Every structure is written in C-alpha cells, then in structure tokens.
Amino acid sequence: MHIVVIGAGVVGVTTAWALRKRGHQVTVIERLEGAGQETSKGNAGQRSYGVVYPWASAAMVRKALSYLMDRDGPLKMRLPPSIDTLRFLVSTLRFAYAPGVFGLNKRAMLRLGIHSRERFLALEDELDLAFDGGHAGLLQLASSPNAMTDYVDSAEVLRELGIEHQLLGPEAVREYEPGMRGDGPLYGGLRYVTDGTGDCHLFSRGLAQACENAGVHFRYSTRVSRLIADHRRILGVELEGAPGAPEQLEADAVVLSAGCASPELARDLGLYLPIYPVKGYSITAPLVDAERAPRSTVHDDNFKVVSTRFGDRLRATGFVELNGFDRQIPETRLQTIRKSVNARFPGAADLSAATTWTGFRPMTPDGPPIIGRGTRENLFLNTGHGTFGWTLSAGSAELMAQVIDGEAPALSLDAFRPGRFAE
Ligand SMILES: Cc1cc2nc3c(=O)[nH]c(=O)nc-3n(C[C@H](O)[C@H](O)[C@H](O)COP(=O)(O)OP(=O)(O)OC[C@H]3O[C@@H](n4cnc5c(N)ncnc54)[C@H](O)[C@@H]3O)c2cc1C
C-alpha cells in the first residue's frame, strides 16, 4: 500500500517508521525544510510515561483563576479572548465536568504511556539514534505540603496500573538530584522511576534519516493544500511547493499528523477536529557546571517549569498560554523560566547564552490525542497530542499502524476516537 503521511513532526515520523516496518510504501509530506521543526522542536524533552493526564480537569479549572492572576503563574490568556479561544474553553469545561470522563481518559492516556515506553525501548534497541536520550526517571517537586498531599493521592492510580514510582522526602529528592542546590521551597517529591528524557527535535531528525535509509520518501518544503476524495475514499493529496501548478499525488491511504494544522485539512471532508494551539516557551542553555545541573528531568511545581538535562545542555520550559498562533516571546515569560532555574539549579548553565523558543501544543478540548479512522475509509488520524506528543509518539504510531492494517489495536482506542467531539 502507498501511504502518505502529512507532517514530519515526531508523530508523523514515528508513524512513517511503524508503517515502513510493516512493508508499506510511505511518503511523508512536510511543509517545512526538515523533520521536527514545528512543535516537536523545542519542547521540554520529558518522556513522561507515568505523568500523562487529560487537559480537561475540574481541579485545573478551580486553580485557573489564581494562576491567571499571578505574574509568574503558568496559565496566560490574551484578553479579550478570541472566538476560537472561547469555543475551545467552553468545550474544555464540558469535558472537565462530565462525570467520570477525567478518570477514564487519564487511565487511557497512562496505558498509552506504558505502551509507548515499550515501543521506545524496542526502537532504541534497534536503532542507534543520537538524541541525548535517557531513562533516569522524572521528578515532580513539592514546594508546599499541599503539593505533597496531591502526590500521595495521585500515587493511587500509579499503583493501580503498576507504574513504578517513589514518594520522597526532601533529603531523598536531593539524593536523586544532587545538583539541586537552590533555595526554592521543598517538601518532597514524586519520582517516576522509569520515565525518560530526550531531545525530540534530534530524535525526529534522526528517525527521519533512518526512515529514508529504509526507503521512506520525504518531501520537504512541500505543503498539502487539500485532500482529494470522493464520497467513500481519499484518492490522494494536492501539493504546493514545487514551482508551477499544484501537483496531485495518489495514495492508497493518508495519515493526518499535521499537529495544529490538522483541522484545516480535515474540515473539507466534514471532519471536525477542535485542536487548539496552546502556546509554551523554552530556553536552552549550555551547561557551565554539570555538577549543579539536573541529572534527568525535574518539574518545579512552584513555577510549573520543567528543567531537563540534554547532555551538555539544559532545557527549561514553561507556560500554557491561550493566544492563538502568536509567535512573540515576551521577556516576562523568559524571566519566570529563568527564576525557576535559578531557584533550583543556580550556576548550572549560562542562561545569558540561552536560545529561546515558542511552540504550540496541538491540544484537544479533553486532552487525549486523536487516533483512529476519519470520515473516509482510508483516512487515518494520529494527531492532537497536546502536552504529551513526544511521550506518546512511539506508542500511538504502533496503534495507528495496527488500525491501518486492520488488526485489533494493542489498546482500546475508545478515549482517542476522532468522532468524540461531535457527540
Ligand atoms: C512548551 C512545550 C513543551 C512541551 N513539552 C513536552 C514534553 O516534555 N513531553 C512531551 O511528550 N510533549 C511535550 N510537548 C508537546 C509535544 O511537543 C507535542 O505534542 C508534539 O511535538 C506534537 O507533535 P506532532 O508531530 O503532532 O506536531 P508537530 O511537531 O507540530 O508536527 C506537525 C508537522 O506537520 C507539518 N504540517 C502542518 N500542516 C502541513 C501541511 N498542510 N502540509 C505539510 N506539512 C504540514 C508542520 O510543519 C509540522 O512539522 C510540549 C509542547 C510545548 C509547546
């Protein structure tokens, strides 16, 4: 089968790999000049298999106002909000207060996280990819006694699903992260023993190269302008990029993995994908003192900033901002991120030499990604991965390939079904 994958972010590239391994002929179309250049470029680098949770949560809604009022608070929103933002928020509220939905979605995402970890381990065994990756665990800090109580509560579902974790006191936290010498408040932490890290951009590029070596065809700097379909099937895609008239490329099946741009391509086929671009920021700085740097990845609950070690670099990431596709990087956001790093890992990195980045999480109003069949029999969706696309990519790629090949997927896809927003 000739399968066209739209988008060479981490989700599209892992999907291409899974399909090629099954013997399909695969073409990946990417509007930018290489793989992993959009949201997969500067993310926090956590492969947080044990810390995946739905965006729509009543607990989060309760905290939203205080977060919005605080200058360093993690949630930002342009005022007045646009119609698109309001529509997204209303839909989020609907899911947040739907009885039982949060718990079901959280378990579905955690099961996908466990599956994804297995797929990553297999992939890393098979391919020698250089992406500053590791499996040294993930640490969530508790900067207040209340945060520690929340961790004790959330450990229950981890036990239920067999996810290895440790509740730690402040001394034990410092033993796992001895470089953490800052004076930020610390009441303990929750450690996810088998979680990992890695530079998603390097991984996407490296895996795209491995795909090419295995026969996958990549067309960069080429945009899919529309899907060509009759009432039953997708026939191919229309491409813009090469000089001259748009080109048509035939396909036996199409996988839509275009991140935040997925809705515009789906819309023509009567498929409603309410994916919203939830903005975040990161800085990446060279280490100056590795002894003072994180060993793995640390989530500072005080500022909701994540600090992750990539070899001789430190990546720090923060904010959840509802502001459409605005690509500006205000200095105040960077100040908060630097404040967090200095409170936990002072002197670890040269923050004045940091590169800065902003990107958009392709967020669904409830939070789980969209994995399954679309409105034509050979249209498939692997998109809307929101906050956890790097973590869930390897697992969701395998599930996608199983669906395309008509096999029973390794996990229930109910929480991820594309049609759930129209119900
Ligand atoms: C600040 C921040 C921190 C994050 N931290 C983490 C983390 O620690 N762990 C984690 O798991 N996740 C994290 N994420 C989320 C993660 O980065 C995303 O979920 C993931 O990158 C999404 O991958 P994707 O392939 O779906 O989208 P993208 O990487 O955006 O890829 C989509 C691709 O499709 C291409 N495209 C779009 N339209 C077209 C078209 N018409 N034709 C051709 N190509 C097209 C785009 O150019 C793009 O390259 C974070 C995100 C942000 C913003």
The ligand as a Tripos MOL2 file, in Angstrom:
@<TRIPOS>MOLECULE
LIG
   53    58     1     0     0
SMALL
NO_CHARGES

@<TRIPOS>ATOM
      1 C1          6.4280   24.3000   25.5570 C.3       1 LIG1
      2 C2          6.1160   22.8650   25.2120 C.ar      1 LIG1
      3 C3          6.6470   21.8450   25.9900 C.ar      1 LIG1
      4 C4          6.3400   20.5140   25.7110 C.ar      1 LIG1
      5 N1          6.9190   19.5210   26.4360 N.ar      1 LIG1
      6 C5          6.6530   18.2260   26.1530 C.ar      1 LIG1
      7 C6          7.2750   17.1700   26.8890 C.ar      1 LIG1
      8 O1          8.1100   17.3870   27.7530 O.2       1 LIG1
      9 N2          6.9250   15.8920   26.5880 N.ar      1 LIG1
     10 C7          6.0140   15.5970   25.6210 C.ar      1 LIG1
     11 O2          5.6800   14.4250   25.4400 O.2       1 LIG1
     12 N3          5.4620   16.5670   24.8620 N.ar      1 LIG1
     13 C8          5.7550   17.8680   25.1070 C.ar      1 LIG1
     14 N4          5.1780   18.8760   24.3830 N.ar      1 LIG1
     15 C9          4.2000   18.5050   23.3610 C.3       1 LIG1
     16 C10         4.8740   17.9650   22.1050 C.3       1 LIG1
     17 O3          5.9230   18.8130   21.7220 O.3       1 LIG1
     18 C11         3.8280   17.8530   21.0020 C.3       1 LIG1
     19 O4          2.7190   17.1150   21.4410 O.3       1 LIG1
     20 C12         4.4100   17.1610   19.7800 C.3       1 LIG1
     21 O5          5.5870   17.8080   19.3540 O.3       1 LIG1
     22 C13         3.3960   17.1440   18.6440 C.3       1 LIG1
     23 O6          3.9890   16.5020   17.5500 O.3       1 LIG1
     24 P1          3.2650   16.4880   16.1450 P.3       1 LIG1
     25 O7          4.1180   15.7030   15.2430 O.co2     1 LIG1
     26 O8          1.8470   16.0900   16.3240 O.co2     1 LIG1
     27 O9          3.1940   18.0210   15.7370 O.3       1 LIG1
     28 P2          4.3540   18.9430   15.0420 P.3       1 LIG1
     29 O10         5.6810   18.6720   15.6420 O.co2     1 LIG1
     30 O11         3.8650   20.3400   15.0620 O.co2     1 LIG1
     31 O12         4.3670   18.3800   13.5860 O.3       1 LIG1
     32 C14         3.3530   18.6380   12.6370 C.3       1 LIG1
     33 C15         4.0400   18.8720   11.3210 C.3       1 LIG1
     34 O13         3.0810   18.9820   10.2940 O.3       1 LIG1
     35 C16         3.5430   19.9330    9.3640 C.3       1 LIG1
     36 N5          2.4070   20.4010    8.5810 N.ar      1 LIG1
     37 C17         1.3380   21.0960    9.0290 C.ar      1 LIG1
     38 N6          0.4720   21.3470    8.0240 N.ar      1 LIG1
     39 C18         1.0150   20.7910    6.9200 C.ar      1 LIG1
     40 C19         0.5810   20.7210    5.5710 C.ar      1 LIG1
     41 N7         -0.5680   21.2720    5.1730 N.pl3     1 LIG1
     42 N8          1.3800   20.1000    4.6810 N.ar      1 LIG1
     43 C20         2.5640   19.5450    5.0810 C.ar      1 LIG1
     44 N9          3.0120   19.5880    6.3460 N.ar      1 LIG1
     45 C21         2.2360   20.1910    7.2510 C.ar      1 LIG1
     46 C22         4.1530   21.0000   10.2500 C.3       1 LIG1
     47 O14         5.0520   21.8260    9.5440 O.3       1 LIG1
     48 C23         4.8260   20.1760   11.3220 C.3       1 LIG1
     49 O15         6.1860   19.8910   11.0370 O.3       1 LIG1
     50 C24         5.4730   20.2120   24.6310 C.ar      1 LIG1
     51 C25         4.9860   21.2380   23.8220 C.ar      1 LIG1
     52 C26         5.2970   22.5580   24.1060 C.ar      1 LIG1
     53 C27         4.7800   23.6440   23.2280 C.3       1 LIG1
@<TRIPOS>BOND
     1     1     2 1
     2     2     3 ar
     3     2    52 ar
     4     3     4 ar
     5     4     5 ar
     6     4    50 ar
     7     5     6 ar
     8     6     7 ar
     9     6    13 1
    10     7     8 2
    11     7     9 ar
    12     9    10 ar
    13    10    11 2
    14    10    12 ar
    15    12    13 ar
    16    13    14 ar
    17    14    15 1
    18    14    50 ar
    19    15    16 1
    20    16    17 1
    21    16    18 1
    22    18    19 1
    23    18    20 1
    24    20    21 1
    25    20    22 1
    26    22    23 1
    27    23    24 1
    28    24    25 2
    29    24    26 1
    30    24    27 1
    31    27    28 1
    32    28    29 2
    33    28    30 1
    34    28    31 1
    35    31    32 1
    36    32    33 1
    37    33    34 1
    38    33    48 1
    39    34    35 1
    40    35    36 1
    41    35    46 1
    42    36    37 ar
    43    36    45 ar
    44    37    38 ar
    45    38    39 ar
    46    39    40 ar
    47    39    45 ar
    48    40    41 1
    49    40    42 ar
    50    42    43 ar
    51    43    44 ar
    52    44    45 ar
    53    46    47 1
    54    46    48 1
    55    48    49 1
    56    50    51 ar
    57    51    52 ar
    58    52    53 1
@<TRIPOS>SUBSTRUCTURE
     1 LIG1         1 GROUP 0 **** ****
